[in-house]
């Protein structure tokens, strides 16, 4: 198949209107989609592929909205643990006293005589109570968000001193 001036002009016109290579091939007739892509590339029209926006394609907007919603969802789930202000008091336990339902968060240094484990009731499927779970498990991407981390840690420190 040979490209004549008329077909090249039609290709440029349709490409500029945002038509797909398949649509252009069908409109011009007698050429394949790949031939359209190749000619567009040789004419430096292919750079427009990246900037072309289809009026019916809101995929990127929807994807951005979902990312924002999921971030809010994770953040609200994480914060829901600290909204609860009625943490049970610590129940200091030695290693031998721990069971499956005990919070196993270490307090102090193991070499010190005053060393113990938190001992509060742990959450199902976790080794820690609600308060220490905030220290132990960070949602994905949370490490990058230092302001919230500091806010949570300040809150936890207040709770530990009060409790």
C-alpha positions in Angstrom: 0.0 0.0 0.0 1.4 3.4 -0.9 0.6 6.6 0.8 -0.5 9.4 -1.5 -0.9 13.1 -0.6 -4.6 12.7 -0.2 -4.4 9.8 2.2 -1.6 11.6 4.3 -3.8 14.7 4.5 -6.8 12.6 5.6 -4.6 10.8 8.2 -3.4 14.2 9.6 -6.9 15.5 9.8 -8.4 12.5 11.5 -5.4 12.1 13.8 -5.8 15.7 14.9 -9.5 15.1 15.6 -8.5 12.4 18.0 -9.6 9.4 16.0 -8.0 6.0 16.8 -5.7 4.3 14.4 -8.4 1.6 13.8 -11.0 4.2 13.0 -8.6 6.1 10.6 -7.8 2.8 8.8 -11.4 2.1 8.4 -12.3 5.6 7.1 -9.3 5.8 4.6 -9.9 2.1 3.6 -7.4 -0.4 2.1 -4.9 0.1 4.9 -4.3 -1.6 8.3 -4.2 -0.1 11.7 -0.5 -0.8 12.0 0.1 1.1 8.7 -1.7 4.1 10.2 0.4 3.9 13.3 3.6 3.6 11.4 2.9 6.5 9.1 1.7 8.7 12.0 5.0 7.9 13.7 7.1 8.8 10.6 5.1 12.1 10.4 5.8 12.8 14.1 2.0 12.6 14.8 2.5 9.8 17.3 3.5 12.3 20.0 -0.2 13.4 20.1 -1.2 9.9 21.3 -0.1 10.8 24.8 -2.1 14.0 24.9 -5.2 12.8 23.1 -8.2 12.7 25.4 -11.3 10.8 24.5 -14.5 12.5 25.6 -16.0 9.2 26.9 -12.9 8.2 28.8 -13.0 9.4 32.4 -10.8 6.5 33.5 -8.0 8.6 34.9 -10.5 10.9 36.9 -12.2 7.8 38.3 -8.9 6.2 39.2 -7.8 9.4 41.0 -11.1 9.6 42.9 -10.7 6.0 44.0 -7.2 6.6 45.2 -8.4 9.6 47.3 -11.3 7.6 48.7 -9.1 4.6 49.6 -6.6 6.9 51.3 -9.4 8.5 53.3 -10.8 5.0 54.1 -7.5 3.7 55.4 -6.9 6.9 57.4 -10.3 6.8 59.0 -10.0 3.1 59.9 -6.7 3.8 61.5 -8.0 6.8 63.4 -11.0 4.9 64.5 -8.8 3.0 66.9 -7.7 6.2 68.7 -11.1 7.8 68.8 -12.0 5.3 71.4 -11.0 6.9 74.7 -11.8 4.1 77.1 -8.7 1.9 76.9 -8.6 -0.7 79.6 -5.8 -0.1 82.2 -2.5 -1.8 81.8 -2.2 -5.2 83.5 1.6 -5.7 83.9 2.6 -9.3 83.3 5.9 -11.2 83.2 6.7 -13.5 80.3 5.5 -16.6 82.1 2.1 -15.0 82.8 1.3 -14.1 79.2 -1.5 -16.1 77.3 -3.1 -15.9 73.9 -5.3 -13.0 74.9 -2.6 -10.8 76.5 -1.0 -7.8 74.9 2.6 -8.8 74.4 4.0 -5.2 74.0 7.2 -5.0 76.0 7.6 -2.1 78.4 11.1 -1.1 79.4 14.3 -2.9 78.7 14.6 -6.7 79.2 17.7 -6.3 81.3 15.9 -4.1 83.8 14.2 -5.5 86.9 11.1 -3.3 86.2 10.6 -4.8 82.7 7.1 -6.2 81.9 4.5 -6.7 79.2 1.4 -4.6 78.7 -1.0 -7.4 79.6 -4.2 -5.6 78.3 -6.6 -7.8 76.3 -5.2 -8.2 72.7 -7.4 -7.8 69.6 -8.4 -10.9 67.8 -5.7 -12.1 65.4 -3.2 -9.7 66.9 -0.6 -9.8 69.6 -1.3 -6.3 70.9 -4.0 -4.3 72.5 -5.7 -1.4 70.5 -3.2 1.1 71.9 -0.1 -0.8 71.0 -1.5 -1.9 67.7 -1.2 1.8 66.6 2.6 1.5 67.2 3.1 -1.9 65.7 1.1 -1.7 62.5 1.2 1.2 60.0 -1.1 1.3 57.0 0.7 1.3 53.6 2.2 4.7 52.8 1.9 5.8 56.4 5.7 6.0 56.8 5.7 8.9 54.3 3.1 10.9 56.2 5.1 12.1 59.2 2.5 14.7 60.5 -0.2 12.1 61.2 2.4 9.7 62.7 3.5 12.4 65.2 -0.1 13.2 66.0 -0.9 9.5 66.7 2.2 9.1 68.8 1.5 12.2 70.9 -2.0 10.9 71.5 -0.7 7.5 72.5 1.9 8.9 74.8 -0.8 11.0 76.6 -3.0 7.8 76.9 -0.1 5.8 78.4 0.7 8.4 81.0 -3.0 8.8 81.9 -3.7 5.0 81.9 
